[in-house]
Amino acid sequence: MNLQELTSSEKILLAEELWDSVASEEQLFPLTEDQKAELDTRLASYSANPEAGDSWENVRNRISNS
């Protein structure tokens, strides 16, 4: 397969298929105890105050305008 011959849409579909095939094998990427603890901390923080964050649209605008 010559990637240069694929259309942009075909390349995106191929990338999605590759990602899905890797992501489905999650045991290949086990979380460390530190990562699990960090996720638990973030989830508890969100549960305690779900309005504390910002929308993706606002974050994206700040990134784009900096």
N, CA, C and O atoms as a CHARMM CRD file, in Angstrom:
* protein
*
  264
    1    1 MET  N      0.83500  -1.17300   0.00000 PROA 1      0.00000
    2    1 MET  CA     0.00000   0.00000   0.00000 PROA 1      0.00000
    3    1 MET  C      0.88400   1.24200   0.00000 PROA 1      0.00000
    4    1 MET  O      1.77800   1.37800   0.83500 PROA 1      0.00000
    5    2 ASN  N      0.63300   2.12700  -0.92200 PROA 2      0.00000
    6    2 ASN  CA     1.35400   3.39100  -0.99100 PROA 2      0.00000
    7    2 ASN  C      0.48500   4.46800  -0.35400 PROA 2      0.00000
    8    2 ASN  O     -0.55300   4.83900  -0.90200 PROA 2      0.00000
    9    3 LEU  N      0.90400   4.96100   0.78700 PROA 3      0.00000
   10    3 LEU  CA     0.10400   5.95400   1.50300 PROA 3      0.00000
   11    3 LEU  C     -0.09600   7.22800   0.69700 PROA 3      0.00000
   12    3 LEU  O     -1.10800   7.91200   0.84800 PROA 3      0.00000
   13    4 GLN  N      0.85100   7.53900  -0.14300 PROA 4      0.00000
   14    4 GLN  CA     0.74700   8.76000  -0.94300 PROA 4      0.00000
   15    4 GLN  C     -0.40000   8.69400  -1.94700 PROA 4      0.00000
   16    4 GLN  O     -0.88400   9.72700  -2.41100 PROA 4      0.00000
   17    5 GLU  N     -0.82600   7.49500  -2.27600 PROA 5      0.00000
   18    5 GLU  CA    -1.90800   7.33600  -3.24500 PROA 5      0.00000
   19    5 GLU  C     -3.29200   7.41300  -2.60000 PROA 5      0.00000
   20    5 GLU  O     -4.29700   7.50100  -3.30500 PROA 5      0.00000
   21    6 LEU  N     -3.35100   7.38200  -1.26900 PROA 6      0.00000
   22    6 LEU  CA    -4.63500   7.44000  -0.58300 PROA 6      0.00000
   23    6 LEU  C     -5.14500   8.87400  -0.52300 PROA 6      0.00000
   24    6 LEU  O     -4.36400   9.82300  -0.45500 PROA 6      0.00000
   25    7 THR  N     -6.45700   9.01500  -0.54800 PROA 7      0.00000
   26    7 THR  CA    -7.05600  10.33800  -0.36100 PROA 7      0.00000
   27    7 THR  C     -6.96800  10.69600   1.12100 PROA 7      0.00000
   28    7 THR  O     -6.67700   9.84000   1.95600 PROA 7      0.00000
   29    8 SER  N     -7.21700  11.93900   1.43500 PROA 8      0.00000
   30    8 SER  CA    -7.20700  12.36200   2.83200 PROA 8      0.00000
   31    8 SER  C     -8.22700  11.57800   3.64600 PROA 8      0.00000
   32    8 SER  O     -7.94300  11.17100   4.77200 PROA 8      0.00000
   33    9 SER  N     -9.40000  11.36600   3.09000 PROA 9      0.00000
   34    9 SER  CA   -10.44300  10.61000   3.78300 PROA 9      0.00000
   35    9 SER  C    -10.00100   9.17200   4.04500 PROA 9      0.00000
   36    9 SER  O    -10.24600   8.62900   5.12200 PROA 9      0.00000
   37   10 GLU  N     -9.35800   8.56700   3.07000 PROA 10     0.00000
   38   10 GLU  CA    -8.88100   7.20000   3.23600 PROA 10     0.00000
   39   10 GLU  C     -7.78400   7.12200   4.30300 PROA 10     0.00000
   40   10 GLU  O     -7.72500   6.16200   5.07100 PROA 10     0.00000
   41   11 LYS  N     -6.92800   8.12800   4.34400 PROA 11     0.00000
   42   11 LYS  CA    -5.87400   8.16300   5.35600 PROA 11     0.00000
   43   11 LYS  C     -6.47700   8.28600   6.75700 PROA 11     0.00000
   44   11 LYS  O     -6.02200   7.63400   7.69700 PROA 11     0.00000
   45   12 ILE  N     -7.48900   9.11800   6.88200 PROA 12     0.00000
   46   12 ILE  CA    -8.14800   9.29100   8.18300 PROA 12     0.00000
   47   12 ILE  C     -8.79900   7.98600   8.61800 PROA 12     0.00000
   48   12 ILE  O     -8.67400   7.58300   9.77500 PROA 12     0.00000
   49   13 LEU  N     -9.49300   7.32600   7.69800 PROA 13     0.00000
   50   13 LEU  CA   -10.12400   6.04500   8.02900 PROA 13     0.00000
   51   13 LEU  C     -9.08300   5.00600   8.42700 PROA 13     0.00000
   52   13 LEU  O     -9.30600   4.23400   9.35900 PROA 13     0.00000
   53   14 LEU  N     -7.96700   4.97900   7.74200 PROA 14     0.00000
   54   14 LEU  CA    -6.89500   4.04300   8.07300 PROA 14     0.00000
   55   14 LEU  C     -6.34500   4.34300   9.46800 PROA 14     0.00000
   56   14 LEU  O     -6.12600   3.42800  10.26200 PROA 14     0.00000
   57   15 ALA  N     -6.12600   5.61100   9.75800 PROA 15     0.00000
   58   15 ALA  CA    -5.62300   6.00000  11.08100 PROA 15     0.00000
   59   15 ALA  C     -6.61200   5.59500  12.17400 PROA 15     0.00000
   60   15 ALA  O     -6.20500   5.12600  13.23700 PROA 15     0.00000
   61   16 GLU  N     -7.89600   5.77300  11.91800 PROA 16     0.00000
   62   16 GLU  CA    -8.91600   5.37900  12.89800 PROA 16     0.00000
   63   16 GLU  C     -8.89900   3.87300  13.12600 PROA 16     0.00000
   64   16 GLU  O     -8.99100   3.41000  14.26300 PROA 16     0.00000
   65   17 GLU  N     -8.78100   3.11900  12.05100 PROA 17     0.00000
   66   17 GLU  CA    -8.73500   1.66600  12.17900 PROA 17     0.00000
   67   17 GLU  C     -7.50500   1.21400  12.96100 PROA 17     0.00000
   68   17 GLU  O     -7.58400   0.31400  13.79700 PROA 17     0.00000
   69   18 LEU  N     -6.37400   1.84400  12.68000 PROA 18     0.00000
   70   18 LEU  CA    -5.15100   1.51200  13.41100 PROA 18     0.00000
   71   18 LEU  C     -5.30200   1.83500  14.89600 PROA 18     0.00000
   72   18 LEU  O     -4.95400   1.02700  15.75700 PROA 18     0.00000
   73   19 TRP  N     -5.82300   3.02000  15.17900 PROA 19     0.00000
   74   19 TRP  CA    -6.00800   3.42500  16.57700 PROA 19     0.00000
   75   19 TRP  C     -6.95300   2.46200  17.29400 PROA 19     0.00000
   76   19 TRP  O     -6.66800   2.02400  18.40800 PROA 19     0.00000
   77   20 ASP  N     -8.07400   2.13300  16.65600 PROA 20     0.00000
   78   20 ASP  CA    -9.04500   1.23000  17.27000 PROA 20     0.00000
   79   20 ASP  C     -8.42600  -0.13700  17.54400 PROA 20     0.00000
   80   20 ASP  O     -8.71700  -0.75900  18.56600 PROA 20     0.00000
   81   21 SER  N     -7.57800  -0.60300  16.64000 PROA 21     0.00000
   82   21 SER  CA    -6.97600  -1.91900  16.83700 PROA 21     0.00000
   83   21 SER  C     -5.99700  -1.90600  18.00600 PROA 21     0.00000
   84   21 SER  O     -5.86500  -2.90800  18.70900 PROA 21     0.00000
   85   22 VAL  N     -5.31700  -0.80300  18.22200 PROA 22     0.00000
   86   22 VAL  CA    -4.39100  -0.69100  19.35000 PROA 22     0.00000
   87   22 VAL  C     -5.16900  -0.45700  20.64200 PROA 22     0.00000
   88   22 VAL  O     -4.87600  -1.07500  21.66600 PROA 22     0.00000
   89   23 ALA  N     -6.15000   0.42500  20.59700 PROA 23     0.00000
   90   23 ALA  CA    -6.91100   0.75200  21.79400 PROA 23     0.00000
   91   23 ALA  C     -7.68100  -0.44300  22.32700 PROA 23     0.00000
   92   23 ALA  O     -7.91400  -0.53900  23.53200 PROA 23     0.00000
   93   24 SER  N     -8.08000  -1.35600  21.45000 PROA 24     0.00000
   94   24 SER  CA    -8.82600  -2.52700  21.90000 PROA 24     0.00000
   95   24 SER  C     -7.94600  -3.49200  22.68600 PROA 24     0.00000
   96   24 SER  O     -8.45200  -4.39500  23.35300 PROA 24     0.00000
   97   25 GLU  N     -6.65700  -3.30700  22.61100 PROA 25     0.00000
   98   25 GLU  CA    -5.71700  -4.15000  23.34400 PROA 25     0.00000
   99   25 GLU  C     -5.18400  -3.38900  24.55100 PROA 25     0.00000
  100   25 GLU  O     -3.97400  -3.24700  24.72600 PROA 25     0.00000
  101   26 GLU  N     -6.11100  -2.89800  25.38900 PROA 26     0.00000
  102   26 GLU  CA    -5.72200  -2.02300  26.48200 PROA 26     0.00000
  103   26 GLU  C     -4.76900  -2.66200  27.47700 PROA 26     0.00000
  104   26 GLU  O     -4.05600  -1.95300  28.18800 PROA 26     0.00000
  105   27 GLN  N     -4.74200  -3.98300  27.54000 PROA 27     0.00000
  106   27 GLN  CA    -3.80600  -4.63100  28.45000 PROA 27     0.00000
  107   27 GLN  C     -2.36100  -4.35700  28.04500 PROA 27     0.00000
  108   27 GLN  O     -1.44800  -4.56600  28.84400 PROA 27     0.00000
  109   28 LEU  N     -2.14100  -3.89700  26.82600 PROA 28     0.00000
  110   28 LEU  CA    -0.79000  -3.54800  26.39300 PROA 28     0.00000
  111   28 LEU  C     -0.29500  -2.26500  27.05700 PROA 28     0.00000
  112   28 LEU  O      0.90600  -2.00000  27.09800 PROA 28     0.00000
  113   29 PHE  N     -1.24000  -1.46600  27.58100 PROA 29     0.00000
  114   29 PHE  CA    -0.90700  -0.17700  28.16400 PROA 29     0.00000
  115   29 PHE  C     -1.49300  -0.05200  29.56400 PROA 29     0.00000
  116   29 PHE  O     -2.33000   0.81500  29.81300 PROA 29     0.00000
  117   30 PRO  N     -1.06300  -0.90500  30.47000 PROA 30     0.00000
  118   30 PRO  CA    -1.62900  -0.84200  31.82200 PROA 30     0.00000
  119   30 PRO  C     -1.24100   0.46500  32.51600 PROA 30     0.00000
  120   30 PRO  O     -0.13600   0.97900  32.34300 PROA 30     0.00000
  121   31 LEU  N     -2.18000   0.98300  33.30400 PROA 31     0.00000
  122   31 LEU  CA    -1.90100   2.20400  34.05700 PROA 31     0.00000
  123   31 LEU  C     -1.02800   1.87400  35.25900 PROA 31     0.00000
  124   31 LEU  O     -1.16400   0.81700  35.87400 PROA 31     0.00000
  125   32 THR  N     -0.13600   2.79200  35.57700 PROA 32     0.00000
  126   32 THR  CA     0.65200   2.63400  36.79600 PROA 32     0.00000
  127   32 THR  C     -0.22400   3.02000  37.98200 PROA 32     0.00000
  128   32 THR  O     -1.28500   3.61700  37.80100 PROA 32     0.00000
  129   33 GLU  N      0.20600   2.68800  39.17500 PROA 33     0.00000
  130   33 GLU  CA    -0.55000   3.06700  40.37000 PROA 33     0.00000
  131   33 GLU  C     -0.62500   4.58800  40.50100 PROA 33     0.00000
  132   33 GLU  O     -1.64600   5.12200  40.93200 PROA 33     0.00000
  133   34 ASP  N      0.44900   5.28600  40.13300 PROA 34     0.00000
  134   34 ASP  CA     0.44100   6.75200  40.16800 PROA 34     0.00000
  135   34 ASP  C     -0.58700   7.32400  39.19500 PROA 34     0.00000
  136   34 ASP  O     -1.28300   8.28500  39.52400 PROA 34     0.00000
  137   35 GLN  N     -0.68700   6.74500  38.00500 PROA 35     0.00000
  138   35 GLN  CA    -1.66600   7.20400  37.02800 PROA 35     0.00000
  139   35 GLN  C     -3.08400   6.95600  37.52100 PROA 35     0.00000
  140   35 GLN  O     -3.95500   7.81300  37.37000 PROA 35     0.00000
  141   36 LYS  N     -3.31700   5.78600  38.11200 PROA 36     0.00000
  142   36 LYS  CA    -4.64000   5.48600  38.66700 PROA 36     0.00000
  143   36 LYS  C     -4.99700   6.47300  39.77600 PROA 36     0.00000
  144   36 LYS  O     -6.12600   6.95700  39.84600 PROA 36     0.00000
  145   37 ALA  N     -4.03200   6.76200  40.63500 PROA 37     0.00000
  146   37 ALA  CA    -4.26700   7.70700  41.73000 PROA 37     0.00000
  147   37 ALA  C     -4.58900   9.09600  41.18400 PROA 37     0.00000
  148   37 ALA  O     -5.48500   9.77300  41.68900 PROA 37     0.00000
  149   38 GLU  N     -3.86100   9.51800  40.15800 PROA 38     0.00000
  150   38 GLU  CA    -4.12500  10.83300  39.55500 PROA 38     0.00000
  151   38 GLU  C     -5.52000  10.88600  38.94500 PROA 38     0.00000
  152   38 GLU  O     -6.22600  11.88300  39.09700 PROA 38     0.00000
  153   39 LEU  N     -5.91800   9.82800  38.26100 PROA 39     0.00000
  154   39 LEU  CA    -7.26200   9.78600  37.68500 PROA 39     0.00000
  155   39 LEU  C     -8.32200   9.82900  38.77900 PROA 39     0.00000
  156   39 LEU  O     -9.33800  10.50900  38.63000 PROA 39     0.00000
  157   40 ASP  N     -8.09700   9.11300  39.87000 PROA 40     0.00000
  158   40 ASP  CA    -9.03600   9.13800  40.98800 PROA 40     0.00000
  159   40 ASP  C     -9.14400  10.53800  41.58700 PROA 40     0.00000
  160   40 ASP  O    -10.23700  10.99000  41.92700 PROA 40     0.00000
  161   41 THR  N     -8.00400  11.22200  41.71500 PROA 41     0.00000
  162   41 THR  CA    -7.99100  12.58700  42.24600 PROA 41     0.00000
  163   41 THR  C     -8.76900  13.53500  41.34300 PROA 41     0.00000
  164   41 THR  O     -9.55900  14.35000  41.81800 PROA 41     0.00000
  165   42 ARG  N     -8.54100  13.42100  40.04300 PROA 42     0.00000
  166   42 ARG  CA    -9.23800  14.28900  39.09300 PROA 42     0.00000
  167   42 ARG  C    -10.73100  14.01300  39.07300 PROA 42     0.00000
  168   42 ARG  O    -11.52900  14.94700  38.99000 PROA 42     0.00000
  169   43 LEU  N    -11.12200  12.75100  39.14700 PROA 43     0.00000
  170   43 LEU  CA   -12.53200  12.39300  39.16400 PROA 43     0.00000
  171   43 LEU  C    -13.20400  12.91600  40.43300 PROA 43     0.00000
  172   43 LEU  O    -14.32100  13.42800  40.37100 PROA 43     0.00000
  173   44 ALA  N    -12.54100  12.79400  41.57900 PROA 44     0.00000
  174   44 ALA  CA   -13.08900  13.30900  42.83600 PROA 44     0.00000
  175   44 ALA  C    -13.23400  14.82200  42.77000 PROA 44     0.00000
  176   44 ALA  O    -14.23000  15.37300  43.23800 PROA 44     0.00000
  177   45 SER  N    -12.25000  15.49300  42.19500 PROA 45     0.00000
  178   45 SER  CA   -12.30700  16.95100  42.05300 PROA 45     0.00000
  179   45 SER  C    -13.48000  17.35900  41.16700 PROA 45     0.00000
  180   45 SER  O    -14.21100  18.29700  41.48800 PROA 45     0.00000
  181   46 TYR  N    -13.65400  16.66600  40.07700 PROA 46     0.00000
  182   46 TYR  CA   -14.77600  16.95400  39.17900 PROA 46     0.00000
  183   46 TYR  C    -16.11100  16.67500  39.87500 PROA 46     0.00000
  184   46 TYR  O    -17.04500  17.47100  39.77300 PROA 46     0.00000
  185   47 SER  N    -16.19700  15.55700  40.57400 PROA 47     0.00000
  186   47 SER  CA   -17.44200  15.21100  41.26300 PROA 47     0.00000
  187   47 SER  C    -17.80500  16.24700  42.31900 PROA 47     0.00000
  188   47 SER  O    -18.98200  16.54900  42.51600 PROA 47     0.00000
  189   48 ALA  N    -16.79400  16.79400  43.00100 PROA 48     0.00000
  190   48 ALA  CA   -17.02500  17.79100  44.03300 PROA 48     0.00000
  191   48 ALA  C    -17.45700  19.13400  43.45100 PROA 48     0.00000
  192   48 ALA  O    -18.20600  19.87000  44.09300 PROA 48     0.00000
  193   49 ASN  N    -16.99200  19.46300  42.23700 PROA 49     0.00000
  194   49 ASN  CA   -17.30400  20.76100  41.65000 PROA 49     0.00000
  195   49 ASN  C    -17.29600  20.66400  40.13100 PROA 49     0.00000
  196   49 ASN  O    -16.33800  21.10200  39.49400 PROA 49     0.00000
  197   50 PRO  N    -18.34800  20.09700  39.53300 PROA 50     0.00000
  198   50 PRO  CA   -18.35700  19.89000  38.07400 PROA 50     0.00000
  199   50 PRO  C    -18.38300  21.17600  37.25000 PROA 50     0.00000
  200   50 PRO  O    -18.11300  21.14700  36.04900 PROA 50     0.00000
  201   51 GLU  N    -18.70400  22.29000  37.87900 PROA 51     0.00000
  202   51 GLU  CA   -18.75100  23.56300  37.14700 PROA 51     0.00000
  203   51 GLU  C    -17.41000  24.28500  37.13700 PROA 51     0.00000
  204   51 GLU  O    -17.30100  25.35800  36.54400 PROA 51     0.00000
  205   52 ALA  N    -16.39100  23.72800  37.77500 PROA 52     0.00000
  206   52 ALA  CA   -15.10200  24.41200  37.91600 PROA 52     0.00000
  207   52 ALA  C    -14.32600  24.49600  36.60900 PROA 52     0.00000
  208   52 ALA  O    -13.49800  25.39300  36.44700 PROA 52     0.00000
  209   53 GLY  N    -14.56800  23.60600  35.69400 PROA 53     0.00000
  210   53 GLY  CA   -13.80100  23.59300  34.44900 PROA 53     0.00000
  211   53 GLY  C    -14.31300  24.59600  33.43600 PROA 53     0.00000
  212   53 GLY  O    -15.13300  25.45900  33.74800 PROA 53     0.00000
  213   54 ASP  N    -13.82200  24.46900  32.23600 PROA 54     0.00000
  214   54 ASP  CA   -14.21700  25.34000  31.14000 PROA 54     0.00000
  215   54 ASP  C    -14.60900  24.46900  29.95500 PROA 54     0.00000
  216   54 ASP  O    -14.19600  23.31400  29.85500 PROA 54     0.00000
  217   55 SER  N    -15.39900  25.02700  29.07200 PROA 55     0.00000
  218   55 SER  CA   -15.83800  24.26800  27.89800 PROA 55     0.00000
  219   55 SER  C    -14.67300  24.10500  26.92100 PROA 55     0.00000
  220   55 SER  O    -13.73500  24.90200  26.91000 PROA 55     0.00000
  221   56 TRP  N    -14.75400  23.05700  26.10600 PROA 56     0.00000
  222   56 TRP  CA   -13.73600  22.82800  25.09000 PROA 56     0.00000
  223   56 TRP  C    -13.67700  24.02500  24.14900 PROA 56     0.00000
  224   56 TRP  O    -12.59200  24.42700  23.72900 PROA 56     0.00000
  225   57 GLU  N    -14.81200  24.58900  23.82000 PROA 57     0.00000
  226   57 GLU  CA   -14.83700  25.74000  22.90900 PROA 57     0.00000
  227   57 GLU  C    -14.01800  26.89700  23.47600 PROA 57     0.00000
  228   57 GLU  O    -13.23800  27.51000  22.74700 PROA 57     0.00000
  229   58 ASN  N    -14.18100  27.20700  24.76400 PROA 58     0.00000
  230   58 ASN  CA   -13.40100  28.28600  25.37400 PROA 58     0.00000
  231   58 ASN  C    -11.91900  27.96100  25.42600 PROA 58     0.00000
  232   58 ASN  O    -11.07900  28.81800  25.15100 PROA 58     0.00000
  233   59 VAL  N    -11.60100  26.73300  25.77600 PROA 59     0.00000
  234   59 VAL  CA   -10.18900  26.32800  25.83700 PROA 59     0.00000
  235   59 VAL  C     -9.55800  26.42000  24.46000 PROA 59     0.00000
  236   59 VAL  O     -8.45600  26.95000  24.31500 PROA 59     0.00000
  237   60 ARG  N    -10.24000  25.91300  23.45500 PROA 60     0.00000
  238   60 ARG  CA    -9.72400  25.95300  22.08900 PROA 60     0.00000
  239   60 ARG  C     -9.51700  27.39500  21.63500 PROA 60     0.00000
  240   60 ARG  O     -8.51500  27.70800  20.99300 PROA 60     0.00000
  241   61 ASN  N    -10.46300  28.27300  21.96800 PROA 61     0.00000
  242   61 ASN  CA   -10.32300  29.67900  21.57900 PROA 61     0.00000
  243   61 ASN  C     -9.11100  30.32300  22.25700 PROA 61     0.00000
  244   61 ASN  O     -8.38800  31.09600  21.63000 PROA 61     0.00000
  245   62 ARG  N     -8.88800  30.00600  23.53100 PROA 62     0.00000
  246   62 ARG  CA    -7.72100  30.56600  24.22000 PROA 62     0.00000
  247   62 ARG  C     -6.43100  30.06800  23.57800 PROA 62     0.00000
  248   62 ARG  O     -5.48100  30.83400  23.41400 PROA 62     0.00000
  249   63 ILE  N     -6.39500  28.79200  23.21700 PROA 63     0.00000
  250   63 ILE  CA    -5.18700  28.23200  22.58900 PROA 63     0.00000
  251   63 ILE  C     -4.95900  28.85700  21.22300 PROA 63     0.00000
  252   63 ILE  O     -3.83200  29.20500  20.87100 PROA 63     0.00000
  253   64 SER  N     -6.02700  28.99800  20.46300 PROA 64     0.00000
  254   64 SER  CA    -5.92100  29.54200  19.11000 PROA 64     0.00000
  255   64 SER  C     -5.51100  31.00200  19.09900 PROA 64     0.00000
  256   64 SER  O     -4.85500  31.46100  18.16400 PROA 64     0.00000
  257   65 ASN  N     -5.89600  31.73000  20.13300 PROA 65     0.00000
  258   65 ASN  CA    -5.62400  33.16900  20.17500 PROA 65     0.00000
  259   65 ASN  C     -4.34000  33.51700  20.89800 PROA 65     0.00000
  260   65 ASN  O     -4.03200  34.69600  21.07300 PROA 65     0.00000
  261   66 SER  N     -3.58300  32.51500  21.32200 PROA 66     0.00000
  262   66 SER  CA    -2.34300  32.83400  22.03300 PROA 66     0.00000
  263   66 SER  C     -1.14600  32.76100  21.13100 PROA 66     0.00000
  264   66 SER  O     -0.02300  33.00200  21.57400 PROA 66     0.00000
